[in-house]
Amino acid sequence: MTEQITGAAGRPRQPAELIDAMLGLLSAPREPDFYAQYVELVQALCRTEAAMVLDATGLDEGAAAEQAPRLGFAGSPEDLQALAAQFTFARWQASGAQGYSHELYRKNDGLGAVMLLVRLLDTAPRALLLSLPERDRAHLKEALVRALLVKDLRPAAPPVQAVATVTSQPTPTALLDMLGLATEVLQAPRFSAAALTLVNGAVRTMGLRQAVLCWRVAGQAEVLAISHIDKFEKTSRLVSALEGAAIEVLSTDQVISLDQHQETASAEEGDAAQGPGAFARPPGHQALLDSLEGMHHVTSLPMRDGSGQTQAVLIAVSDSQPLSPEVVNQALLMLEMVYPRLADSRWRDANVFQRLRQSTLARLELFVGPGRPWLKLGTLTASVLLLAMFFVQVPYRVEASAQLTTDSTRLMTSQNDGRLLDVLVDVGDTVKQGQALAQLDTTDLQQQQAEVLSEIGRYASEEDKARAGGALAEMQVAQARRVQSEARLKRVTHFLQQARTEAPFDGVVVEGERRNLLGASVKRGDKLFRIAQVRDLYVVLQVPEYAIRELRGDAEAELLLLSQPNQPIRLKVSSFVPMAQVKGEEGNQFVLKAQILDPVAPWWRPGMTGLAKIDAGSRNISWVLFHRTIDKLRLWLWW
């Protein structure tokens, strides 16, 4: 959007018109209404509600400062009266250090306003007073920069002396050209256009051969714009040299000026040069001059944000003469004015990922400081982790495989030889006392029982017949055979009863799969089932040999069953078997028994497995991570 400023006649005035008018006013012979015209232009340029120029000649602590003569003024009488009442000797004195001061005050209507006092460079002490509404306080810095750029009202030097003083005193035209450049940059619609406008305008305004804009990105400098060049190769040697020079400014936060024919470089601190100081030639700037043929001078100007931290650098290269301190000061003021707009445009033109990167880097630099934030964060993180590894104690727990076990079990075996006709339960089934588990095929036993019963009947008939015939010997033989057959009947009946396998108590089938037993031929004593009661449960832990030395006899532990890994079960080691058992590829394992501290859940079953972690005290993090590696190295390196 083009900036428009309303003049005294109510007609909108463009910044270019204001600049031309100010240029004409300062270059023309001074008329009686000079200050009135000057105040009107400053009020429009700085966009204030009231402005005035006061004569501070002879002002001292005892004089009435509010009675200082008004040389020119613009604004309503009420605003001017309230503004003039804020001019005091103390505030005039306070503006001496920096050339300006500002104060918040209340007008006669009760509204808040900000008074800005600027010391003018004139033939006599003059004070420029500006009044901004309190709601426009955010524009105070911009108004101050604009006022400082046009504070030099000293008449231009005669043409004869201009050549001799060209490097020591700026002309009003140079001031207005710098202000015009700032206006052009502020009016640019996008960041790329604003950056090119800045570097091209800097070449034109300051008489340079080349100007380059570099921006701080992740603690490094990145070239964003080069005068009169739309596209450039970012990996070229020249761009690398420019970025190296900009990094020196970002790290020192100073103006760096280097002359090819001088043995030392100069640096200036702050917005106004306090006098350059000499120091060793910076290698980055020296490398830049070496890569630029025919160039003899380079000056790097920092662009600072609101906190005073350098965020960008304008590199000015010339082949004739270095920039004067006055031009450097004007350029710094101009850069201070345009930086907020450049930063805002760069943020608005960035895509989502670039904005996320910029905001992350900004927050990171607030935490670790400017310059190489990722390296600083990595170094800080590594240092903290290293200290934590050696000094922070953490609980150390030994992992062990675990299984729920109970001693209340009964092994059910086959009582007879035969074939399993029916299997009524499977692994995991809950059974009641007396419930049938399996049934043997009893066809042969039933036939034997029928034959024995027939023999008993026959022997009983023979016995009766012999008793009736008086054959005592035959009767006794028949009786003995009958008794023998009855004994055989008892045995067959017993075998028939044993053909049915029943549960001895309430419990759970933990061994004996139905699909493996059904129809199988078994012999007397063959294992069929194992029945366990869900009571008196405990846990059997298998601990690797290398970890057994870390455990105490009463250590506590936690168990996670594979069937319910979200429910930890508290344990306490009760005993261990002092002999290792070989477990194949797992190596030697020691068996520990642990009692369960939590109530027994109804879904627990003997034989369930899981992972247990046994408390082994506290160790530092480095020991926990590397003790096994150290042990292996000791074994490998031992001889």
C-alpha positions in Angstrom: 0.0 0.0 0.0 1.4 3.4 -1.0 2.0 5.7 2.0 0.1 9.0 1.9 0.4 11.9 4.2 -2.1 14.7 4.5 -0.7 18.2 4.2 -1.8 21.5 5.7 -4.4 22.0 2.9 -5.9 18.6 3.5 -4.5 17.2 0.2 -2.7 13.9 0.6 1.0 14.3 0.0 3.2 11.5 -1.1 6.6 10.9 0.7 8.4 11.9 -2.5 6.6 15.3 -2.5 7.7 15.8 1.2 11.3 14.9 0.4 11.3 17.3 -2.6 9.8 20.0 -0.5 12.3 19.4 2.4 15.2 19.4 -0.1 14.0 22.7 -1.6 13.6 24.3 1.8 17.0 23.3 3.1 18.9 24.2 -0.1 17.2 27.6 -0.6 18.1 30.8 1.2 16.5 30.9 4.6 13.3 32.9 4.6 11.5 34.4 7.7 8.9 31.6 7.6 11.6 28.9 7.3 10.8 27.3 10.7 7.1 27.4 10.0 7.6 25.5 6.7 10.1 23.1 8.4 7.7 22.2 11.2 4.8 21.6 8.8 7.0 19.2 6.7 8.3 17.4 9.8 4.8 17.0 11.2 3.6 15.4 7.9 6.8 13.3 7.6 6.7 11.9 11.1 2.9 11.7 11.2 2.4 13.5 14.5 -0.6 15.5 15.8 1.5 18.5 16.8 5.0 19.9 16.2 7.0 23.0 17.1 10.5 24.4 17.1 11.6 26.3 20.3 14.6 28.5 20.7 16.7 27.2 23.7 19.2 30.0 23.7 20.1 31.1 27.2 18.0 28.3 28.8 19.1 27.5 32.3 17.7 25.9 35.4 16.3 29.1 36.7 14.5 30.2 33.5 10.9 29.3 32.6 11.4 26.7 29.9 7.8 26.8 28.8 8.2 30.5 27.9 10.9 29.7 25.3 10.2 31.5 22.0 8.3 29.4 19.4 10.0 29.7 16.0 7.5 27.5 14.2 4.5 25.3 15.1 1.8 23.1 13.5 -1.2 21.6 15.1 -4.3 22.6 17.1 -3.8 25.3 19.8 -4.8 22.9 22.6 -2.3 20.3 21.5 0.4 22.9 21.1 -0.2 24.4 24.5 -0.1 21.0 26.2 3.1 20.1 24.2 4.9 23.4 25.1 4.2 22.8 28.8 6.2 19.6 28.6 9.4 21.4 27.6 11.5 21.8 30.7 15.2 22.5 31.4 15.6 19.0 32.9 14.3 17.3 29.8 16.5 19.6 27.6 19.5 18.4 29.7 18.4 14.8 29.4 18.4 15.0 25.6 22.0 16.0 25.5 23.5 12.5 25.8 21.7 10.9 22.8 20.3 14.0 21.1 16.8 13.2 21.9 14.4 12.2 24.8 10.7 11.2 25.1 8.1 11.3 27.8 4.5 10.2 28.4 2.1 13.0 29.4 -1.6 13.8 29.7 -3.2 16.5 27.6 -5.9 18.9 28.8 -8.7 16.6 27.6 -7.2 13.7 29.7 -6.0 11.7 26.7 -2.5 10.3 26.8 0.3 11.4 24.4 4.0 10.9 23.9 6.3 14.0 23.8 9.4 13.5 21.6 12.2 16.1 22.0 15.0 16.2 19.4 18.0 18.6 19.5 18.4 20.3 16.1 21.8 21.0 14.6 21.4 24.7 13.8 23.2 27.9 14.1 21.8 28.3 17.7 20.3 25.8 20.2 17.0 24.7 18.9 14.5 22.0 20.2 12.1 20.1 18.0 9.0 19.0 20.0 6.7 16.3 18.5 3.4 14.9 20.0 2.1 11.5 19.2 -1.1 10.0 20.5 -0.6 7.3 23.1 -2.4 4.8 20.8 0.4 5.4 18.2 3.2 4.7 20.7 4.3 1.7 18.5 5.3 4.3 15.8 7.5 6.3 18.2 10.8 4.7 17.0 9.9 5.3 13.3 9.0 8.9 14.0 12.3 9.4 16.0 14.4 8.0 13.1 12.7 10.3 10.6 13.2 13.3 12.8 16.8 12.4 13.4 17.4 12.2 9.6 16.2 15.8 9.1 17.6 17.4 12.3 20.6 19.0 10.6 19.5 22.5 9.7 22.9 24.0 9.3 23.3 26.0 6.1 25.2 24.2 3.3 28.9 24.9 3.1 30.1 27.1 0.1 30.9 25.2 -3.0 34.7 26.0 -2.6 34.9 24.2 0.7 32.6 21.4 -0.2 35.4 19.5 -2.0 37.7 19.7 1.0 35.0 18.5 3.5 33.2 16.0 1.5 34.2 13.1 3.8 33.6 14.9 7.0 30.3 16.8 6.8 27.1 15.6 5.0 24.9 17.9 3.0 21.1 18.2 3.6 20.7 16.6 0.2 22.4 13.4 1.4 20.1 13.3 4.5 17.0 13.6 2.3 18.3 11.0 -0.2 18.8 8.6 2.7 15.2 9.3 3.9 13.9 8.9 0.4 15.6 5.5 0.2 14.0 4.4 3.5 10.6 5.5 2.1 11.1 3.5 -1.1 12.0 0.4 1.0 9.0 0.8 3.2 6.7 1.0 0.2 8.0 -2.2 -1.4 5.2 -4.8 -1.5 7.3 -7.9 -1.0 10.6 -8.7 0.8 12.5 -9.5 -2.4 11.5 -6.2 -3.9 12.3 -4.3 -0.7 15.8 -6.0 -0.4 16.7 -5.1 -4.0 15.4 -1.6 -3.5 17.6 -1.3 -0.4 20.9 -2.5 -2.0 20.3 -0.6 -5.3 19.3 2.5 -3.5 22.4 2.2 -1.2 24.6 2.1 -4.3 22.9 5.2 -5.7 22.7 7.2 -2.5 26.2 6.5 -1.0 28.1 6.3 -4.3 29.1 2.6 -4.0 30.1 0.1 -6.6 28.2 -2.7 -5.0 25.9 -3.3 -1.9 24.9 -6.6 -0.5 22.2 -7.6 2.1 23.0 -10.5 4.3 20.6 -12.0 6.9 21.2 -14.1 10.0 20.0 -17.6 9.6 20.8 -20.2 12.3 23.8 -18.2 13.5 25.2 -18.0 10.0 25.0 -15.2 7.4 23.0 -15.8 4.2 23.2 -13.5 1.2 19.7 -12.4 0.2 20.2 -9.5 -2.3 23.1 -8.1 -4.4 22.8 -4.8 -6.1 21.9 -4.9 -9.8 21.8 -8.7 -9.7 18.5 -10.5 -9.7 19.8 -14.1 -9.5 23.1 -15.3 -8.2 24.8 -18.6 -7.4 24.7 -19.1 -3.6 27.6 -21.5 -3.7 30.0 -19.2 -5.6 33.3 -18.1 -4.0 32.1 -14.4 -4.0 28.9 -15.3 -2.1 31.0 -17.3 0.4 33.4 -14.4 0.9 30.4 -12.0 1.5 28.9 -14.3 4.0 32.2 -14.7 5.8 32.5 -10.9 6.1 28.9 -10.7 7.4 29.6 -13.3 10.0 32.3 -11.1 11.5 29.7 -8.3 11.9 27.2 -10.6 13.4 29.7 -11.9 15.9 31.2 -8.4 16.9 28.0 -6.4 16.6 30.0 -3.5 15.2 30.5 -1.5 12.1 33.6 -2.8 10.3 35.4 -0.7 7.8 38.4 -2.0 5.9 40.7 -0.1 3.5 42.9 -2.1 1.2 45.7 0.4 1.6 45.7 0.5 5.4 47.3 -1.9 7.8 44.4 -1.9 10.2 40.7 -1.9 10.1 38.3 0.4 12.0 35.2 -0.4 14.0 32.4 1.8 15.3 30.0 0.9 18.0 26.4 2.1 18.5 24.2 4.1 16.1 26.5 7.2 16.3 30.2 6.8 15.8 32.1 7.7 18.8 35.4 7.7 16.9 36.8 4.7 15.1 39.2 2.4 16.7 41.9 0.4 15.0 42.2 -3.3 15.3 43.7 -6.2 13.3 42.5 -6.7 9.8 39.4 -9.1 10.0 40.2 -12.1 7.8 36.6 -12.3 6.4 36.7 -8.7 5.1 40.3 -9.1 3.8 39.2 -12.2 1.9 36.3 -10.3 0.4 38.5 -7.4 -0.8 41.0 -10.0 -2.3 38.1 -11.6 -4.2 36.9 -8.2 -5.6 39.2 -6.9 -8.3 39.6 -3.1 -8.3 37.8 -2.6 -5.0 39.6 -0.8 -2.2 37.1 -0.2 0.5 34.4 -2.2 2.2 32.2 -1.1 5.1 29.7 -3.5 6.8 26.8 -2.0 8.6 24.8 -3.9 11.2 21.0 -3.9 11.2 19.7 -4.4 14.7 16.3 -5.5 16.0 14.4 -4.0 18.9 16.6 -5.7 21.5 19.7 -4.3 19.9 20.9 -7.6 18.5 22.3 -7.6 15.0 20.1 -9.6 12.6 21.2 -8.5 9.2 24.2 -6.8 7.6 24.5 -4.3 4.7 27.9 -4.6 3.0 29.0 -1.5 1.1 31.9 -1.8 -1.4 33.5 1.2 -3.1 36.5 1.7 -5.3 37.2 5.4 -4.6 37.0 6.4 -1.0 35.6 4.9 2.3 32.3 6.0 3.8 32.6 9.0 6.1 31.5 8.6 9.7 28.5 10.9 9.1 27.3 8.8 6.1 27.7 5.7 8.3 25.6 7.3 11.0 22.9 8.3 8.5 22.9 4.8 7.0 22.6 3.2 10.5 19.6 5.4 11.2 18.0 4.5 7.9 18.7 0.8 8.4 17.2 1.0 11.9 14.0 2.5 10.4 13.6 -0.1 7.6 14.6 -3.2 9.5 11.2 -3.8 11.2 9.5 -3.6 7.8 12.0 -5.9 6.1 11.7 -8.5 8.9 7.9 -8.4 8.8 7.9 -8.7 5.0 10.4 -11.6 5.1 8.1 -13.4 7.7 4.9 -12.8 5.6 6.5 -14.0 2.3 7.9 -17.2 3.9 5.9 -20.4 3.6 4.8 -22.5 6.5 8.0 -24.5 6.8 10.2 -21.4 6.6 8.1 -19.7 9.2 8.4 -22.7 11.5 12.1 -22.8 11.0 12.5 -19.0 11.6 10.4 -19.1 14.8 12.2 -22.2 16.1 15.6 -20.5 15.5 14.4 -17.3 17.1 13.3 -19.1 20.3 16.4 -21.2 20.3 18.7 -18.1 20.1 16.8 -16.6 23.0 17.8 -19.6 25.0 21.4 -20.3 23.9 22.3 -16.9 22.5 23.0 -15.7 18.9 25.4 -17.5 16.6 25.4 -21.2 15.7 22.3 -22.1 17.9 22.2 -25.7 16.8 25.8 -26.2 17.6 25.4 -24.6 21.0 22.3 -26.6 21.7 24.0 -29.8 20.7 27.0 -29.0 22.8 24.9 -28.0 25.8 22.8 -31.1 25.5 25.8 -33.4 25.1 27.4 -31.7 28.2 24.3 -32.2 30.3 23.9 -35.8 29.1 27.5 -36.5 29.9 27.3 -35.1 33.4 24.0 -36.9 34.0 25.6 -40.2 32.9 28.2 -40.0 35.6 26.4 -38.3 38.4 22.7 -39.2 38.1 21.7 -42.4 39.9 18.8 -44.4 38.4 17.1 -47.6 39.5 18.8 -50.7 38.0 16.6 -53.7 37.4 17.6 -57.1 36.1 15.4 -58.8 33.6 14.4 -62.4 34.0 11.9 -64.8 32.4 9.1 -65.8 34.8 6.5 -68.4 35.1 3.5 -68.8 37.5 3.9 -72.1 39.4 2.1 -74.0 42.2 3.0 -77.1 44.2 -0.7 -78.2 44.5 -0.7 -80.4 41.4 -1.7 -84.0 40.7 -0.4 -86.1 37.9 -3.2 -88.4 36.4 -1.9 -91.6 34.8 -3.5 -94.5 33.1 -4.5 -97.4 35.5 -4.9 -100.0 32.8 -3.6 -100.9 29.4 -6.0 -100.0 26.7 -7.2 -97.4 24.2 -8.6 -94.1 25.2 -12.2 -94.1 24.0 -13.1 -90.6 25.0 -11.2 -87.5 26.3 -13.6 -85.1 28.0 -11.3 -82.2 28.9 -8.5 -80.1 27.4 -5.6 -78.0 28.7 -6.9 -75.0 30.5 -10.3 -76.4 31.4 -11.5 -75.9 34.9 -12.7 -79.2 36.5 -14.6 -80.2 39.7 -13.8 -83.0 42.1 -15.1 -86.3 40.7 -15.6 -85.0 37.2 -14.7 -87.5 34.4 -11.6 -86.6 32.5 -11.2 -89.6 30.1 -12.6 -93.1 29.4 -10.8 -96.2 28.3 -12.3 -98.7 25.9 -13.9 -101.4 28.2 -15.2 -103.9 25.6 -12.7 -106.6 26.5 -13.2 -106.1 30.2 -17.0 -106.4 29.8 -16.6 -109.7 27.9 -14.2 -111.0 30.6 -16.8 -110.0 33.2 -19.5 -111.9 31.3 -17.3 -115.0 31.0 -16.4 -114.9 34.7 -20.1 -114.6 35.7 -20.9 -117.6 33.5 -18.2 -119.6 35.1 -19.4 -118.7 38.6 -22.9 -119.9 37.7 -21.6 -123.2 36.3 -19.3 -123.9 39.3 -22.2 -123.1 41.6 -24.4 -125.7 39.8 -21.7 -128.3 40.0 -21.3 -127.6 43.7 -25.0 -128.1 44.4 -25.1 -131.3 42.3 -22.2 -132.8 44.1 -23.7 -131.9 47.5 -26.9 -133.6 46.5 -25.1 -136.8 45.4 -23.1 -136.9 48.5 -19.8 -136.5 46.5 -17.9 -134.5 49.0 -14.7 -134.3 47.1 -16.3 -133.1 43.9 -18.3 -130.5 45.9 -15.1 -129.1 47.4 -13.5 -128.9 44.0 -16.5 -127.0 42.5 -16.6 -124.7 45.5 -12.8 -123.9 45.1 -13.3 -123.1 41.4 -16.3 -120.9 42.1 -14.3 -118.9 44.7 -11.5 -118.5 42.2 -13.9 -117.2 39.5 -15.4 -114.7 42.1 -11.8 -113.4 42.7 -11.4 -113.0 39.0 -14.7 -111.1 38.9 -13.6 -108.6 41.5 -10.4 -107.9 39.6 -12.3 -107.4 36.3 -14.8 -105.1 38.1 -11.9 -103.1 39.6 -10.4 -102.7 36.2 -13.8 -101.5 34.8 -14.0 -98.9 37.6 -10.4 -97.7 36.9 -11.2 -97.3 33.2 -12.8 -93.9 34.1 -10.3 -91.2 35.1 -11.8 -88.6 37.4 -10.5 -85.3 38.9 -9.2 -85.7 42.4 -10.0 -82.1 43.4 -11.2 -78.8 42.0 -8.6 -77.3 39.8 -7.3 -76.6 36.3 -6.0 -78.9 33.6 -2.4 -77.7 33.0 -1.1 -80.6 30.9 -2.8 -83.1 28.6 -4.1 -82.0 25.2 -7.2 -83.7 24.0 -6.1 -83.9 20.4 -3.0 -85.9 21.3 -4.8 -88.3 23.7 -8.0 -89.1 21.9 -7.8 -92.7 20.5 -4.3 -93.3 21.8 -3.2 -96.6 23.1 -1.8 -96.3 26.7 -0.2 -98.6 29.2 -0.5 -98.8 32.8 1.3 -95.7 34.4 1.4 -93.6 31.2 0.8 -89.8 31.9 -2.5 -88.4 30.9 -3.2 -85.2 32.7 -1.8 -82.8 35.3 -4.4 -81.1 37.5 -3.4 -78.0 39.4 -5.2 -76.0 42.1 -5.2 -72.2 41.7 -3.8 -71.6 45.2 -0.4 -71.1 46.8 0.9 -69.7 43.6 4.5 -68.4 43.3 6.8 -67.3 40.5 9.9 -69.1 39.2 12.4 -66.6 37.8 15.3 -67.5 35.6 18.2 -65.0 35.9 21.2 -64.8 33.5 24.5 -65.8 35.1 26.1 -62.3 34.5 23.4 -60.6 36.5 23.1 -62.9 39.5 25.8 -61.0 41.4 23.7 -57.8 41.5 20.7 -59.3 43.3 19.9 -59.4 46.9 18.2 -62.3 48.6 15.1 -60.2 49.5 14.9 -58.1 46.4 11.6 -56.9 45.2 10.4 -57.3 41.6 7.6 -56.6 39.1 6.1 -59.2 36.8 4.2 -58.6 33.5 2.3 -61.6 32.2 2.1 -62.1 28.5 -1.7 -62.4 28.7 -2.1 -59.0 30.6 1.1 -56.9 30.1 -0.7 -53.8 31.3 -1.1 -55.1 34.9 2.2 -55.3 36.8 2.3 -57.8 39.7 4.5 -57.1 42.7 6.9 -59.9 43.8 9.5 -60.5 46.4 12.4 -62.9 46.0 12.2 -65.7 48.7 14.9 -68.2 47.7 17.2 -69.3 44.9 18.7 -72.5 43.7 22.5 -72.1 44.1 23.3 -74.2 40.9 23.1 -72.9 37.4 21.1 -74.6 34.7 22.1 -74.7 31.1 19.4 -73.2 28.8 20.8 -73.7 25.3 21.7 -70.4 23.5 20.6 -68.4 26.5 23.6 -69.7 28.5 23.6 -70.5 32.2 20.5 -69.5 34.2 19.9 -69.3 37.9 16.5 -70.2 39.2 14.9 -67.9 41.8 11.6 -68.3 43.6 9.5 -65.3 44.4 6.3 -64.9 46.4 3.4 -62.8 45.0 2.6 -59.7 47.1 -0.6 -58.8 45.2 -3.9 -60.6 45.6 -4.4 -63.6 43.3 -6.6 -62.7 40.3 -9.2 -65.2 39.2 -7.8 -65.3 35.6 -4.3 -66.4 36.7 -3.3 -69.9 35.8 -0.3 -72.0 36.7 2.2 -72.1 33.8 1.6 -68.6 32.6 4.8 -66.8 31.5 6.0 -63.3 31.4 8.9 -60.9 32.0 10.0 -59.9 35.4 12.3 -57.0 36.4 14.2 -57.4 39.7 15.4 -54.4 41.7 19.2 -54.3 42.0 19.6 -50.9 43.7 20.7 -47.6 42.1 23.6 -47.2 39.6 24.7 -44.2 37.6 23.5 -44.1 34.0 27.0 -44.8 32.4 27.3 -48.0 34.5 23.8 -49.2 33.5 24.6 -48.6 29.8 28.1 -49.9 29.5 28.8 -52.4 32.3 28.2 -55.4 30.2 30.4 -54.1 27.4 33.2 -53.4 29.9 32.8 -56.9 31.3 33.1 -58.4 27.8 36.2 -56.2 27.0 37.8 -57.4 30.2 37.3 -61.0 29.2 38.5 -60.4 25.6 41.6 -58.5 26.7 42.5 -60.8 29.6 45.5 -63.1 29.1 
